[in-house]
């Protein structure tokens, strides 16, 4: 997912998150494929940024290196987790969340 200015959006891109107006009304649903008409409508409504899906071009080696960096960083931040059951639980939740973001 990547948030981009609406001016950089192109027909065929797919929304990673719903687009809402200032009142919170949903203008376009998550997963919607953008068309020229949809982009024109969003511009008229003053929408400045949208979240779109982007292809992941990282190799498996690059992903594994990022996973290792996540583990290393969290091991530093949670270095005392072995002494505290709640801290250990939080560590595992954060680790799972961060690794899921790399999938």
N, CA, C and O atoms as a printed pandas DataFrame, in Angstrom:
     atom_number atom_name residue_name chain_id  residue_number  x_coord  y_coord  z_coord
0              1         N          UNK        A               1    0.846   -1.177    0.000
1              2        CA          UNK        A               1    0.000    0.000    0.000
2              3         C          UNK        A               1    0.892    1.240    0.000
3              4         O          UNK        A               1    1.948    1.273    0.632
4              5         N          UNK        A               2    0.440    2.241   -0.718
5              6        CA          UNK        A               2    1.182    3.495   -0.764
6              7         C          UNK        A               2    0.186    4.638   -0.874
7              8         O          UNK        A               2   -0.734    4.586   -1.690
8              9         N          UNK        A               3    0.364    5.668   -0.058
9             10        CA          UNK        A               3   -0.475    6.861   -0.159
10            11         C          UNK        A               3    0.170    7.801   -1.162
11            12         O          UNK        A               3    1.354    8.128   -1.069
12            13         N          UNK        A               4   -0.641    8.228   -2.126
13            14        CA          UNK        A               4   -0.118    9.083   -3.186
14            15         C          UNK        A               4   -1.039   10.279   -3.388
15            16         O          UNK        A               4   -2.229   10.207   -3.079
16            17         N          UNK        A               5   -0.492   11.383   -3.908
17            18        CA          UNK        A               5   -1.362   12.498   -4.289
18            19         C          UNK        A               5   -2.299   12.047   -5.407
19            20         O          UNK        A               5   -1.913   11.258   -6.270
20            21         N          UNK        A               6   -3.504   12.543   -5.386
21            22        CA          UNK        A               6   -4.480   12.159   -6.401
22            23         C          UNK        A               6   -3.966   12.462   -7.808
23            24         O          UNK        A               6   -4.305   11.750   -8.753
24            25         N          UNK        A               7   -3.160   13.500   -7.957
25            26        CA          UNK        A               7   -2.619   13.865   -9.267
26            27         C          UNK        A               7   -1.718   12.774   -9.857
27            28         O          UNK        A               7   -1.520   12.728  -11.070
28            29         N          UNK        A               8   -1.174   11.896   -9.006
29            30        CA          UNK        A               8   -0.312   10.818   -9.499
30            31         C          UNK        A               8   -1.084    9.525   -9.763
31            32         O          UNK        A               8   -0.534    8.568  -10.307
32            33         N          UNK        A               9   -2.353    9.502   -9.376
33            34        CA          UNK        A               9   -3.173    8.304   -9.578
34            35         C          UNK        A               9   -3.500    8.139  -11.055
35            36         O          UNK        A               9   -3.665    9.115  -11.787
36            37         N          UNK        A              10   -3.590    6.885  -11.474
37            38        CA          UNK        A              10   -3.880    6.578  -12.870
38            39         C          UNK        A              10   -5.010    5.562  -12.955
39            40         O          UNK        A              10   -5.187    4.748  -12.049
40            41         N          UNK        A              11   -5.772    5.609  -14.038
41            42        CA          UNK        A              11   -6.806    4.594  -14.237
42            43         C          UNK        A              11   -6.193    3.192  -14.186
43            44         O          UNK        A              11   -5.100    2.960  -14.702
44            45         N          UNK        A              12   -6.903    2.281  -13.567
45            46        CA          UNK        A              12   -6.415    0.908  -13.436
46            47         C          UNK        A              12   -5.809    0.611  -12.081
47            48         O          UNK        A              12   -5.725   -0.552  -11.685
48            49         N          UNK        A              13   -5.382    1.644  -11.355
49            50        CA          UNK        A              13   -4.862    1.426  -10.005
50            51         C          UNK        A              13   -5.999    0.947   -9.111
51            52         O          UNK        A              13   -7.167    1.262   -9.340
52            53         N          UNK        A              14   -5.627    0.172   -8.076
53            54        CA          UNK        A              14   -6.625   -0.360   -7.158
54            55         C          UNK        A              14   -6.470    0.287   -5.790
55            56         O          UNK        A              14   -5.356    0.429   -5.284
56            57         N          UNK        A              15   -7.603    0.684   -5.187
57            58        CA          UNK        A              15   -7.575    1.333   -3.884
58            59         C          UNK        A              15   -7.219    0.346   -2.778
59            60         O          UNK        A              15   -7.768   -0.755   -2.716
60            61         N          UNK        A              16   -6.303    0.744   -1.914
61            62        CA          UNK        A              16   -5.914   -0.070   -0.764
62            63         C          UNK        A              16   -6.766    0.276    0.455
63            64         O          UNK        A              16   -6.803   -0.479    1.426
64            65         N          UNK        A              17   -7.447    1.414    0.401
65            66        CA          UNK        A              17   -8.314    1.857    1.495
66            67         C          UNK        A              17   -9.453    2.672    0.892
67            68         O          UNK        A              17   -9.306    3.302   -0.156
68            69         N          UNK        A              18  -10.585    2.642    1.578
69            70        CA          UNK        A              18  -11.740    3.400    1.098
70            71         C          UNK        A              18  -11.413    4.890    1.066
71            72         O          UNK        A              18  -10.624    5.384    1.871
72            73         N          UNK        A              19  -12.027    5.586    0.134
73            74        CA          UNK        A              19  -11.878    7.044    0.040
74            75         C          UNK        A              19  -13.149    7.651    0.625
75            76         O          UNK        A              19  -14.259    7.338    0.196
76            77         N          UNK        A              20  -12.964    8.529    1.615
77            78        CA          UNK        A              20  -14.103    9.156    2.289
78            79         C          UNK        A              20  -14.022   10.671    2.166
79            80         O          UNK        A              20  -12.943   11.244    2.018
80            81         N          UNK        A              21  -15.193   11.309    2.231
81            82        CA          UNK        A              21  -15.208   12.764    2.222
82            83         C          UNK        A              21  -15.026   13.271    3.651
83            84         O          UNK        A              21  -14.813   12.475    4.566
84            85         N          UNK        A              22  -15.108   14.566    3.848
85            86        CA          UNK        A              22  -14.872   15.161    5.164
86            87         C          UNK        A              22  -15.886   14.717    6.204
87            88         O          UNK        A              22  -15.576   14.686    7.395
88            89         N          UNK        A              23  -17.096   14.374    5.772
89            90        CA          UNK        A              23  -18.127   13.901    6.711
90            91         C          UNK        A              23  -17.963   12.429    7.055
91            92         O          UNK        A              23  -18.627   11.920    7.958
92            93         N          UNK        A              24  -17.080   11.747    6.335
93            94        CA          UNK        A              24  -16.867   10.329    6.567
94            95         C          UNK        A              24  -17.670    9.427    5.651
95            96         O          UNK        A              24  -17.650    8.205    5.798
96            97         N          UNK        A              25  -18.379   10.031    4.701
97            98        CA          UNK        A              25  -19.124    9.232    3.731
98            99         C          UNK        A              25  -18.142    8.536    2.797
99           100         O          UNK        A              25  -17.186    9.155    2.328
100          101         N          UNK        A              26  -18.370    7.256    2.525
101          102        CA          UNK        A              26  -17.499    6.500    1.636
102          103         C          UNK        A              26  -17.814    6.873    0.189
103          104         O          UNK        A              26  -18.943    6.722   -0.277
104          105         N          UNK        A              27  -16.794    7.361   -0.507
105          106        CA          UNK        A              27  -16.939    7.718   -1.918
106          107         C          UNK        A              27  -16.586    6.542   -2.822
107          108         O          UNK        A              27  -17.262    6.290   -3.819
108          109         N          UNK        A              28  -15.525    5.828   -2.466
109          110        CA          UNK        A              28  -15.104    4.635   -3.194
110          111         C          UNK        A              28  -14.647    3.585   -2.183
111          112         O          UNK        A              28  -13.954    3.908   -1.218
112          113         N          UNK        A              29  -15.027    2.355   -2.403
113          114        CA          UNK        A              29  -14.696    1.259   -1.489
114          115         C          UNK        A              29  -13.269    0.754   -1.688
115          116         O          UNK        A              29  -12.677    0.931   -2.753
116          117         N          UNK        A              30  -12.730    0.126   -0.651
117          118        CA          UNK        A              30  -11.452   -0.566   -0.745
118          119         C          UNK        A              30  -11.540   -1.595   -1.873
119          120         O          UNK        A              30  -12.543   -2.295   -2.005
120          121         N          UNK        A              31  -10.494   -1.681   -2.675
121          122        CA          UNK        A              31  -10.453   -2.651   -3.763
122          123         C          UNK        A              31  -10.989   -2.131   -5.077
123          124         O          UNK        A              31  -10.858   -2.795   -6.105
124          125         N          UNK        A              32  -11.590   -0.959   -5.062
125          126        CA          UNK        A              32  -12.146   -0.376   -6.281
126          127         C          UNK        A              32  -11.020   -0.079   -7.272
127          128         O          UNK        A              32   -9.968    0.435   -6.893
128          129         N          UNK        A              33  -11.253   -0.408   -8.542
129          130        CA          UNK        A              33  -10.291   -0.065   -9.587
130          131         C          UNK        A              33  -10.623    1.330  -10.100
131          132         O          UNK        A              33  -11.758    1.609  -10.488
132          133         N          UNK        A              34   -9.627    2.192  -10.097
133          134        CA          UNK        A              34   -9.846    3.578  -10.503
134          135         C          UNK        A              34  -10.068    3.703  -12.005
135          136         O          UNK        A              34   -9.410    3.039  -12.806
136          137         N          UNK        A              35  -10.997    4.558  -12.360
137          138        CA          UNK        A              35  -11.275    4.879  -13.759
138          139         C          UNK        A              35  -11.077    6.378  -13.943
139          140         O          UNK        A              35  -10.917    7.113  -12.969
140          141         N          UNK        A              36  -11.089    6.824  -15.180
141          142        CA          UNK        A              36  -10.998    8.265  -15.445
142          143         C          UNK        A              36  -12.158    9.001  -14.770
143          144         O          UNK        A              36  -11.979   10.079  -14.202
144          145         N          UNK        A              37  -13.336    8.409  -14.841
145          146        CA          UNK        A              37  -14.522    9.027  -14.247
146          147         C          UNK        A              37  -14.380    9.142  -12.733
147          148         O          UNK        A              37  -14.684   10.187  -12.157
148          149         N          UNK        A              38  -13.916    8.070  -12.087
149          150        CA          UNK        A              38  -13.741    8.081  -10.630
150          151         C          UNK        A              38  -12.710    9.122  -10.219
151          152         O          UNK        A              38  -12.916    9.852   -9.250
152          153         N          UNK        A              39  -11.601    9.195  -10.948
153          154        CA          UNK        A              39  -10.552   10.173  -10.629
154          155         C          UNK        A              39  -11.069   11.593  -10.789
155          156         O          UNK        A              39  -10.784   12.456   -9.958
156          157         N          UNK        A              40  -11.822   11.840  -11.840
157          158        CA          UNK        A              40  -12.397   13.164  -12.064
158          159         C          UNK        A              40  -13.351   13.534  -10.929
159          160         O          UNK        A              40  -13.347   14.671  -10.456
160          161         N          UNK        A              41  -14.156   12.584  -10.500
161          162        CA          UNK        A              41  -15.101   12.817   -9.408
162          163         C          UNK        A              41  -14.373   13.131   -8.100
163          164         O          UNK        A              41  -14.782   14.022   -7.356
164          165         N          UNK        A              42  -13.299   12.400   -7.826
165          166        CA          UNK        A              42  -12.532   12.650   -6.599
166          167         C          UNK        A              42  -11.899   14.043   -6.628
167          168         O          UNK        A              42  -11.874   14.738   -5.612
168          169         N          UNK        A              43  -11.400   14.439   -7.773
169          170        CA          UNK        A              43  -10.819   15.783   -7.899
170          171         C          UNK        A              43  -11.865   16.853   -7.616
171          172         O          UNK        A              43  -11.597   17.814   -6.895
172          173         N          UNK        A              44  -13.061   16.685   -8.185
173          174        CA          UNK        A              44  -14.149   17.651   -7.976
174          175         C          UNK        A              44  -14.556   17.736   -6.511
175          176         O          UNK        A              44  -15.015   18.781   -6.050
176          177         N          UNK        A              45  -14.390   16.645   -5.786
177          178        CA          UNK        A              45  -14.773   16.604   -4.367
178          179         C          UNK        A              45  -13.648   17.060   -3.439
179          180         O          UNK        A              45  -13.810   17.068   -2.219
180          181         N          UNK        A              46  -12.510   17.437   -4.019
181          182        CA          UNK        A              46  -11.409   17.979   -3.226
182          183         C          UNK        A              46  -10.556   16.942   -2.524
183          184         O          UNK        A              46   -9.861   17.265   -1.560
184          185         N          UNK        A              47  -10.595   15.704   -2.988
185          186        CA          UNK        A              47   -9.765   14.656   -2.387
186          187         C          UNK        A              47   -8.327   14.874   -2.852
187          188         O          UNK        A              47   -8.068   14.996   -4.050
188          189         N          UNK        A              48   -7.397   14.923   -1.906
189          190        CA          UNK        A              48   -6.009   15.222   -2.237
190          191         C          UNK        A              48   -5.101   14.009   -2.315
191          192         O          UNK        A              48   -4.166   13.984   -3.115
192          193         N          UNK        A              49   -5.369   12.984   -1.478
193          194        CA          UNK        A              49   -4.500   11.805   -1.420
194          195         C          UNK        A              49   -5.358   10.554   -1.341
195          196         O          UNK        A              49   -6.461   10.569   -0.794
196          197         N          UNK        A              50   -4.836    9.480   -1.893
197          198        CA          UNK        A              50   -5.508    8.187   -1.806
198          199         C          UNK        A              50   -4.475    7.106   -1.520
199          200         O          UNK        A              50   -3.282    7.302   -1.747
200          201         N          UNK        A              51   -4.934    5.979   -1.028
201          202        CA          UNK        A              51   -4.066    4.826   -0.773
202          203         C          UNK        A              51   -4.311    3.800   -1.863
203          204         O          UNK        A              51   -5.441    3.358   -2.069
204          205         N          UNK        A              52   -3.246    3.424   -2.560
205          206        CA          UNK        A              52   -3.355    2.450   -3.642
206          207         C          UNK        A              52   -2.453    1.251   -3.362
207          208         O          UNK        A              52   -1.472    1.344   -2.625
208          209         N          UNK        A              53   -2.816    0.123   -3.972
209          210        CA          UNK        A              53   -1.985   -1.073   -3.865
210          211         C          UNK        A              53   -0.823   -0.947   -4.838
211          212         O          UNK        A              53   -0.989   -0.486   -5.967
212          213         N          UNK        A              54    0.357   -1.365   -4.384
213          214        CA          UNK        A              54    1.530   -1.358   -5.251
214          215         C          UNK        A              54    2.156   -2.752   -5.227
215          216         O          UNK        A              54    2.110   -3.444   -4.210
216          217         N          UNK        A              55    2.728   -3.147   -6.328
217          218        CA          UNK        A              55    3.381   -4.449   -6.411
218          219         C          UNK        A              55    4.659   -4.431   -5.577
219          220         O          UNK        A              55    5.403   -3.450   -5.577
220          221         N          UNK        A              56    4.898   -5.522   -4.874
221          222        CA          UNK        A              56    6.110   -5.651   -4.066
222          223         C          UNK        A              56    7.207   -6.233   -4.951
223          224         O          UNK        A              56    7.105   -7.370   -5.410
224          225         N          UNK        A              57    8.243   -5.456   -5.185
225          226        CA          UNK        A              57    9.306   -5.889   -6.089
226          227         C          UNK        A              57   10.556   -6.351   -5.341
227          228         O          UNK        A              57   11.608   -6.560   -5.946
228          229         N          UNK        A              58   10.434   -6.507   -4.019
229          230        CA          UNK        A              58   11.581   -6.966   -3.235
230          231         C          UNK        A              58   11.801   -8.465   -3.448
231          232         O          UNK        A              58   10.850   -9.235   -3.589
232          233         N          UNK        A              59   13.063   -8.856   -3.469
233          234        CA          UNK        A              59   13.400  -10.275   -3.595
234          235         C          UNK        A              59   13.190  -10.943   -2.234
235          236         O          UNK        A              59   13.049  -10.269   -1.214
236          237         N          UNK        A              60   13.173  -12.264   -2.236
237          238        CA          UNK        A              60   13.017  -13.008   -0.977
238          239         C          UNK        A              60   14.186  -12.719   -0.039
239          240         O          UNK        A              60   13.997  -12.655    1.176
240          241         N          UNK        A              61   15.384  -12.545   -0.580
241          242        CA          UNK        A              61   16.552  -12.208    0.254
242          243         C          UNK        A              61   16.385  -10.838    0.909
243          244         O          UNK        A              61   16.725  -10.659    2.079
244          245         N          UNK        A              62   15.858   -9.868    0.150
245          246        CA          UNK        A              62   15.627   -8.529    0.704
246          247         C          UNK        A              62   14.558   -8.579    1.801
247          248         O          UNK        A              62   14.689   -7.934    2.841
248          249         N          UNK        A              63   13.508   -9.351    1.552
249          250        CA          UNK        A              63   12.455   -9.489    2.580
250          251         C          UNK        A              63   12.994  -10.144    3.841
251          252         O          UNK        A              63   12.667   -9.721    4.950
252          253         N          UNK        A              64   13.820  -11.176    3.679
253          254        CA          UNK        A              64   14.381  -11.856    4.850
254          255         C          UNK        A              64   15.312  -10.924    5.617
255          256         O          UNK        A              64   15.347  -10.969    6.847
256          257         N          UNK        A              65   16.061  -10.085    4.919
257          258        CA          UNK        A              65   16.930   -9.107    5.588
258          259         C          UNK        A              65   16.086   -8.102    6.375
259          260         O          UNK        A              65   16.457   -7.719    7.485
260          261         N          UNK        A              66   14.961   -7.675    5.811
261          262        CA          UNK        A              66   14.068   -6.756    6.527
262          263         C          UNK        A              66   13.456   -7.427    7.750
263          264         O          UNK        A              66   13.321   -6.802    8.802
264          265         N          UNK        A              67   13.084   -8.702    7.614
265          266        CA          UNK        A              67   12.546   -9.438    8.769
266          267         C          UNK        A              67   13.583   -9.535    9.880
267          268         O          UNK        A              67   13.262   -9.372   11.057
268          269         N          UNK        A              68   14.836   -9.803    9.495
269          270        CA          UNK        A              68   15.914   -9.897   10.483
270          271         C          UNK        A              68   16.119   -8.545   11.175
271          272         O          UNK        A              68   16.348   -8.500   12.383
272          273         N          UNK        A              69   16.038   -7.448   10.420
273          274        CA          UNK        A              69   16.171   -6.114   11.011
274          275         C          UNK        A              69   15.049   -5.846   12.007
275          276         O          UNK        A              69   15.283   -5.271   13.070
276          277         N          UNK        A              70   13.832   -6.263   11.664
277          278        CA          UNK        A              70   12.694   -6.091   12.571
278          279         C          UNK        A              70   12.941   -6.860   13.868
279          280         O          UNK        A              70   12.758   -6.326   14.963
280          281         N          UNK        A              71   13.358   -8.118   13.732
281          282        CA          UNK        A              71   13.628   -8.927   14.933
282          283         C          UNK        A              71   14.738   -8.314   15.782
283          284         O          UNK        A              71   14.616   -8.227   17.004
284          285         N          UNK        A              72   15.821   -7.890   15.130
285          286        CA          UNK        A              72   16.950   -7.293   15.862
286          287         C          UNK        A              72   16.516   -6.038   16.610
287          288         O          UNK        A              72   16.864   -5.855   17.777
288          289         N          UNK        A              73   15.761   -5.179   15.942
289          290        CA          UNK        A              73   15.317   -3.925   16.565
290          291         C          UNK        A              73   14.398   -4.201   17.752
291          292         O          UNK        A              73   14.537   -3.587   18.810
292          293         N          UNK        A              74   13.461   -5.128   17.567
293          294        CA          UNK        A              74   12.542   -5.445   18.662
294          295         C          UNK        A              74   13.252   -6.138   19.813
295          296         O          UNK        A              74   12.881   -5.951   20.972
296          297         N          UNK        A              75   14.263   -6.932   19.507
297          298        CA          UNK        A              75   15.032   -7.568   20.583
298          299         C          UNK        A              75   15.764   -6.534   21.434
299          300         O          UNK        A              75   15.943   -6.730   22.636
300          301         N          UNK        A              76   16.184   -5.442   20.814
301          302        CA          UNK        A              76   16.810   -4.350   21.572
302          303         C          UNK        A              76   15.753   -3.637   22.413
303          304         O          UNK        A              76   15.952   -3.401   23.605
304          305         N          UNK        A              77   14.633   -3.297   21.785
305          306        CA          UNK        A              77   13.580   -2.568   22.505
306          307         C          UNK        A              77   12.973   -3.381   23.634
307          308         O          UNK        A              77   12.594   -2.830   24.668
308          309         N          UNK        A              78   12.878   -4.693   23.439
309          310        CA          UNK        A              78   12.264   -5.570   24.441
310          311         C          UNK        A              78   13.297   -6.479   25.097
311          312         O          UNK        A              78   13.017   -7.644   25.381
312          313         N          UNK        A              79   14.484   -5.947   25.334
313          314        CA          UNK        A              79   15.578   -6.752   25.869
314          315         C          UNK        A              79   15.275   -7.360   27.245
315          316         O          UNK        A              79   15.905   -8.347   27.627
316          317         N          UNK        A              80   14.331   -6.794   27.989
317          318        CA          UNK        A              80   13.996   -7.318   29.315
318          319         C          UNK        A              80   12.721   -8.158   29.307
319          320         O          UNK        A              80   12.128   -8.391   30.360
320          321         N          UNK        A              81   12.300   -8.609   28.139
321          322        CA          UNK        A              81   11.038   -9.327   28.026
322          323         C          UNK        A              81   11.028  -10.654   28.776
323          324         O          UNK        A              81    9.968  -11.122   29.191
324          325         N          UNK        A              82   12.183  -11.256   28.952
325          326        CA          UNK        A              82   12.255  -12.547   29.638
326          327         C          UNK        A              82   11.869  -12.457   31.101
327          328         O          UNK        A              82   11.522  -13.472   31.706
328          329         N          UNK        A              83   11.919  -11.297   31.670
329          330        CA          UNK        A              83   11.628  -11.097   33.080
330          331         C          UNK        A              83   10.186  -10.682   33.341
331          332         O          UNK        A              83    9.764  -10.614   34.495
332          333         N          UNK        A              84    9.436  -10.408   32.300
333          334        CA          UNK        A              84    8.082   -9.869   32.456
334          335         C          UNK        A              84    7.148  -10.550   31.457
335          336         O          UNK        A              84    7.312  -10.406   30.246
336          337         N          UNK        A              85    6.169  -11.291   31.975
337          338        CA          UNK        A              85    5.252  -12.041   31.112
338          339         C          UNK        A              85    4.441  -11.117   30.197
339          340         O          UNK        A              85    4.235  -11.436   29.026
340          341         N          UNK        A              86    3.986   -9.992   30.713
341          342        CA          UNK        A              86    3.200   -9.064   29.904
342          343         C          UNK        A              86    4.058   -8.417   28.814
343          344         O          UNK        A              86    3.601   -8.221   27.688
344          345         N          UNK        A              87    5.287   -8.093   29.155
345          346        CA          UNK        A              87    6.203   -7.521   28.170
346          347         C          UNK        A              87    6.519   -8.536   27.073
347          348         O          UNK        A              87    6.604   -8.178   25.898
348          349         N          UNK        A              88    6.692   -9.789   27.454
349          350        CA          UNK        A              88    6.946  -10.848   26.470
350          351         C          UNK        A              88    5.746  -11.008   25.543
351          352         O          UNK        A              88    5.913  -11.202   24.339
352          353         N          UNK        A              89    4.551  -10.927   26.090
353          354        CA          UNK        A              89    3.338  -11.027   25.279
354          355         C          UNK        A              89    3.249   -9.860   24.298
355          356         O          UNK        A              89    2.914  -10.048   23.128
356          357         N          UNK        A              90    3.550   -8.654   24.781
357          358        CA          UNK        A              90    3.534   -7.473   23.917
358          359         C          UNK        A              90    4.580   -7.610   22.810
359          360         O          UNK        A              90    4.315   -7.278   21.655
360          361         N          UNK        A              91    5.754   -8.095   23.164
361          362        CA          UNK        A              91    6.815   -8.317   22.174
362          363         C          UNK        A              91    6.321   -9.199   21.031
363          364         O          UNK        A              91    6.513   -8.876   19.859
364          365         N          UNK        A              92    5.686  -10.311   21.383
365          366        CA          UNK        A              92    5.225  -11.248   20.357
366          367         C          UNK        A              92    4.122  -10.635   19.485
367          368         O          UNK        A              92    4.069  -10.886   18.281
368          369         N          UNK        A              93    3.262   -9.850   20.084
369          370        CA          UNK        A              93    2.209   -9.184   19.315
370          371         C          UNK        A              93    2.802   -8.163   18.338
371          372         O          UNK        A              93    2.402   -8.102   17.175
372          373         N          UNK        A              94    3.749   -7.370   18.817
373          374        CA          UNK        A              94    4.388   -6.359   17.965
374          375         C          UNK        A              94    5.189   -7.045   16.861
375          376         O          UNK        A              94    5.154   -6.617   15.707
376          377         N          UNK        A              95    5.904   -8.099   17.211
377          378        CA          UNK        A              95    6.685   -8.833   16.218
378          379         C          UNK        A              95    5.777   -9.397   15.125
379          380         O          UNK        A              95    6.071   -9.269   13.937
380          381         N          UNK        A              96    4.686  -10.012   15.532
381          382        CA          UNK        A              96    3.740  -10.573   14.562
382          383         C          UNK        A              96    3.182   -9.477   13.652
383          384         O          UNK        A              96    3.079   -9.661   12.439
384          385         N          UNK        A              97    2.825   -8.344   14.241
385          386        CA          UNK        A              97    2.285   -7.223   13.469
386          387         C          UNK        A              97    3.308   -6.688   12.467
387          388         O          UNK        A              97    2.989   -6.463   11.299
388          389         N          UNK        A              98    4.529   -6.491   12.935
389          390        CA          UNK        A              98    5.583   -5.941   12.056
390          391         C          UNK        A              98    5.940   -6.897   10.933
391          392         O          UNK        A              98    6.158   -6.468    9.801
392          393         N          UNK        A              99    6.003   -8.193   11.233
393          394        CA          UNK        A              99    6.338   -9.181   10.199
394          395         C          UNK        A              99    5.193   -9.325    9.200
395          396         O          UNK        A              99    5.428   -9.552    8.014
396          397         N          UNK        A             100    3.964   -9.195    9.673
397          398        CA          UNK        A             100    2.805   -9.266    8.776
398          399         C          UNK        A             100    2.851   -8.123    7.754
399          400         O          UNK        A             100    2.432   -8.287    6.609
400          401         N          UNK        A             101    3.355   -6.985    8.177
401          402        CA          UNK        A             101    3.477   -5.846    7.274
402          403         C          UNK        A             101    4.501   -6.060    6.171
403          404         O          UNK        A             101    4.505   -5.336    5.175
404          405         N          UNK        A             102    5.357   -7.038    6.341
405          406        CA          UNK        A             102    6.378   -7.337    5.331
406          407         C          UNK        A             102    5.946   -8.458    4.397
407          408         O          UNK        A             102    6.676   -8.808    3.470
408          409         N          UNK        A             103    4.782   -9.017    4.628
409          410        CA          UNK        A             103    4.324  -10.144    3.794
410          411         C          UNK        A             103    3.825   -9.660    2.467
411          412         O          UNK        A             103    3.401  -10.463    1.636
